[in-house]
Amino acid sequence: MEYDPKSSETPLLSSKKTSKLQTLGNIIVTVVGTGVLGLPFAFRVAGWVAGSLGVAIVGISTYYCMLLLVKCRDKLAIEEPLVETRSYGDLGYRCFGTSGRYLTEVVLVIAECAGSVAYLVFIGQNLDSVFQRNGPSITTYIFMLVPVEIGLSWIGSLSSLAPFSIFADVCNILAMGIVVKEDVRQTFEGELPFGDRTAITSNIGGLPFAAGMAVFCFEGFGMTLALENSMQDKSKFPKLLAQTFSGITLVYILFGLCGYMAFGEETKDIVNLNLPRNWSSLTVQVGLCLGLMFTFPIMLHPINEIVEGKLKLIHRNNNNDSTELGKITIYTSRAIVVVVLAVIASFVPEFGVFASFTGSTLCALLSFVLPATFHLKLFGSSLRIWQIVLDFIVLISGVFFAVYGTYNTIVGVEV
């Protein structure tokens, strides 16, 4: 398989297409991740009213920008039907040439690496909590995952990963259900006065922090084109995406509310740390670890897509068409990616601050700035005035959010 800078192949996608149910499972497992357990803390920081509105706005905006990517790809398919646009990097190339590809791919790789690192850190911290620090260190737990994740990363298609995605979804749903049950019990039986819950925070710096966490919760933006392209009936993708995002957004709001209402100002940055140490709490932690373990290879897809594209280009330039060598190179590169991310994860100090920073900066650029820019570039004057205004609002808001989120992280916001 040769790499064409104008039409890169997607290595994780085979010719086998996914059904509507399989695509639904892949969307959920791609979007829902570790960030959801930080939502109650985000509601504590921003207030339950501001937090609810923030999650709703972020959910709607992310869905809108995902559709922009699909519309851009559809327009390019009509203009040049023989040239495929299968990845985020391809879209950047078609809009702004080589510089557009490099910018898009660099931001995408760093963002996906950050999200993958967050997964590893979360799993390591939870396993450490389960064994009450009587076992190995967090770093050891992280590296114990490496062989498993390497094996999962070698699976060849999204359709093959669908059963793992559905299993991860089940683990996440069961874990969140137990958290909500404990939240409801704590709300009615706890000693914290209900009136202590803040509606809108007076801490200006806390709002961007909470917003960053909300953006991080809607991760997996780089998988948009791959998910749509893998679906058997692509015409159903926008409706399926809308239905899925509506459900996820509602669940996020309810989950954040339940967690904050249960524990008030004592809400921790990962809400399951507030739960009593019993069988249900341990089930939550183990279930989420299993779910994230199977989600990890899907998070790696955009990274592998870009890395393998460059490797194929090198092979082509060296006139090396060996299929067997190509397979070995792919397996080796995916293993190296997992190991490198594990090494980085071993140096990350705090999950909450790291997740908020990633959402405020990298995820904001991927989710809002680049899609709006591509849409304006490709459609230009053919857009209605309200569409142009809306795109510019999304674009400017994304840039401001990224800059301000970076500033807050550097100076340190009191939360």
Residue pairs with C-beta under 8 A, 6 or more apart in sequence:
1 9
1 312
1 326
2 312
2 316
3 9
3 309
3 310
3 311
3 312
3 313
3 315
3 316
5 93
5 98
5 101
5 313
6 83
6 90
6 93
6 94
7 83
7 84
7 85
7 86
7 90
8 86
8 87
8 89
8 90
8 305
8 309
9 86
9 309
9 312
10 86
10 87
10 226
10 229
10 305
11 304
11 305
11 308
11 309
11 330
12 156
12 157
12 158
12 161
12 226
12 301
12 304
12 305
13 86
13 157
13 158
13 226
13 229
13 230
14 156
14 157
14 159
14 160
16 157
16 159
16 160
17 159
17 230
17 231
17 232
18 26
18 158
18 159
18 162
18 230
18 231
18 232
19 232
20 231
20 232
20 233
20 236
20 240
22 158
22 159
22 162
22 165
23 227
23 230
23 231
23 237
23 240
24 240
24 244
25 162
25 165
25 166
25 169
26 158
26 161
26 162
26 165
26 223
26 227
26 230
26 298
27 227
27 240
27 241
27 244
28 165
28 169
28 244
28 248
29 165
29 166
29 168
29 169
29 172
29 291
29 294
29 295
29 298
30 165
30 219
30 220
30 223
30 227
30 295
30 298
30 299
31 218
31 219
31 220
31 244
31 245
31 248
32 169
32 172
32 217
32 248
33 115
33 118
33 119
33 217
33 219
33 220
33 292
33 295
33 299
34 118
34 119
34 122
34 288
34 292
34 351
34 355
35 118
35 213
35 214
35 216
35 217
35 219
35 355
35 359
36 172
36 176
36 217
36 252
36 255
37 122
37 179
37 270
37 271
37 272
37 288
38 213
38 216
38 217
38 269
38 270
38 271
38 351
38 352
38 355
38 356
39 51
39 55
39 213
39 214
39 217
39 252
39 255
39 256
39 259
39 271
40 183
40 255
40 256
40 258
40 259
40 260
40 262
40 263
40 267
40 271
41 213
41 259
41 260
41 267
41 268
41 269
41 270
41 271
41 352
41 415
42 51
42 54
42 209
42 210
42 213
42 214
42 256
43 51
43 52
43 210
43 256
43 257
43 259
43 260
43 267
44 198
44 260
44 264
44 265
44 267
45 51
45 201
45 203
45 206
45 207
45 209
45 210
45 415
46 54
46 200
46 201
46 206
46 207
46 209
46 210
46 211
47 198
47 199
47 200
47 201
48 197
48 198
48 199
48 256
48 257
48 260
48 261
49 199
49 200
50 199
50 200
50 201
50 207
50 210
51 210
51 214
51 253
51 256
51 257
51 260
52 253
52 256
52 257
54 207
54 210
54 211
54 214
55 214
55 217
55 249
55 252
55 253
55 256
56 249
56 253
58 211
58 214
58 215
58 217
58 218
59 218
59 245
59 248
59 249
59 252
60 249
61 367
61 368
61 394
62 215
62 218
62 221
62 245
62 367
63 241
63 242
63 245
64 394
65 221
65 367
65 368
65 371
65 372
65 394
66 221
66 224
66 241
66 371
67 238
67 241
68 371
68 372
68 374
68 375
68 391
69 88
69 91
69 224
69 225
69 371
69 374
70 224
70 225
70 228
70 237
70 238
71 375
71 379
72 85
72 91
72 95
72 371
72 374
72 375
72 378
72 379
73 85
73 91
73 225
73 228
75 378
75 379
76 83
76 85
76 91
76 94
76 378
77 84
77 85
83 94
84 90
85 91
85 94
85 225
86 225
86 226
86 229
87 225
87 226
87 302
87 305
87 306
87 309
88 104
88 105
88 108
88 222
88 224
88 225
88 302
88 366
88 370
89 101
89 104
89 105
89 108
89 305
89 306
89 309
90 101
90 225
91 104
91 225
91 374
92 100
92 101
92 102
92 103
92 104
92 105
92 370
92 374
93 100
93 101
93 104
94 100
94 378
95 373
95 374
95 377
95 378
96 103
96 377
104 370
105 306
107 362
107 365
107 366
107 370
108 222
108 302
108 303
108 306
108 366
109 302
109 303
109 306
109 307
110 362
111 222
111 358
111 362
111 363
111 365
111 366
112 222
112 299
112 300
112 302
112 303
113 303
113 341
113 344
114 354
114 358
114 362
115 216
115 219
115 220
115 299
115 358
115 363
116 296
116 299
116 300
116 303
116 341
117 341
117 344
117 345
117 348
117 354
118 216
118 348
118 351
118 354
118 355
118 358
119 292
119 295
119 296
119 299
120 142
120 145
120 296
120 341
120 342
120 345
121 138
121 142
121 345
121 348
121 351
121 354
122 270
122 288
122 289
122 292
122 351
123 141
123 142
123 145
123 289
123 292
123 293
124 138
124 139
124 141
124 142
124 145
124 345
125 138
125 270
125 351
126 272
126 285
126 286
126 288
126 289
127 135
127 138
127 141
127 285
127 289
128 135
128 137
128 138
128 141
129 273
129 285
130 282
130 285
130 286
135 141
136 144
138 346
139 346
142 342
142 345
142 346
143 342
143 346
145 293
145 342
146 338
146 339
146 342
148 293
149 293
149 296
149 297
149 338
150 334
150 335
150 338
150 339
152 164
152 293
152 294
152 296
152 297
153 296
153 297
153 300
153 304
153 334
153 335
153 337
153 338
154 331
154 334
155 161
155 164
155 297
157 230
158 226
158 227
158 230
158 298
158 301
159 230
161 297
161 298
164 294
164 297
165 294
165 295
165 298
167 290
167 291
167 294
168 290
168 291
168 292
168 293
168 294
168 295
169 291
170 291
171 287
171 288
171 290
171 291
171 294
172 287
172 288
172 291
174 283
174 287
175 272
175 283
175 284
175 285
175 287
175 288
175 291
176 251
176 255
178 280
178 281
178 283
178 284
178 287
179 255
179 258
179 259
179 271
179 272
179 275
179 284
180 254
180 255
180 258
181 280
182 262
182 275
182 276
182 280
182 281
183 258
183 259
183 261
183 262
183 263
183 271
184 258
184 262
185 262
186 262
186 263
186 274
187 194
187 258
187 261
187 262
190 262
190 263
192 263
192 264
192 265
192 266
193 264
194 261
196 264
196 265
197 260
197 261
197 264
201 207
203 413
203 414
203 415
205 408
205 413
205 414
205 415
206 413
206 414
206 415
208 360
208 401
208 404
208 405
208 408
208 413
209 356
209 360
209 408
209 413
209 415
210 356
211 359
211 360
211 401
211 405
212 355
212 356
212 357
212 358
212 359
212 360
212 361
212 363
212 364
212 401
212 405
213 352
213 355
213 356
213 359
214 252
214 359
215 359
215 360
215 363
215 364
215 367
215 401
216 355
216 356
216 358
216 359
216 363
217 252
217 359
218 248
218 363
218 367
219 299
219 363
220 298
220 299
221 363
221 366
221 367
222 301
222 302
222 366
223 298
223 301
223 302
226 301
226 302
226 305
227 237
228 234
228 237
231 237
231 240
259 267
259 271
259 274
260 267
262 274
263 271
263 274
266 274
267 274
268 274
269 350
269 351
269 352
270 351
270 352
272 281
272 284
272 285
272 288
275 281
275 284
300 334
300 337
300 338
303 337
304 330
304 333
304 334
304 337
307 333
307 337
308 329
308 330
308 333
311 329
311 330
311 333
312 326
315 321
315 325
315 326
315 329
348 354
353 409
356 405
356 409
357 405
357 406
357 409
359 405
360 401
360 402
360 404
360 405
360 406
360 408
360 409
361 402
361 405
361 406
361 409
364 398
364 401
364 402
364 405
365 398
365 402
367 398
368 394
368 395
368 397
368 398
368 401
369 394
369 395
369 398
369 399
369 402
371 394
372 391
372 392
372 394
372 395
372 398
373 395
375 383
375 391
376 383
376 388
376 391
376 392
376 395
379 387
383 391
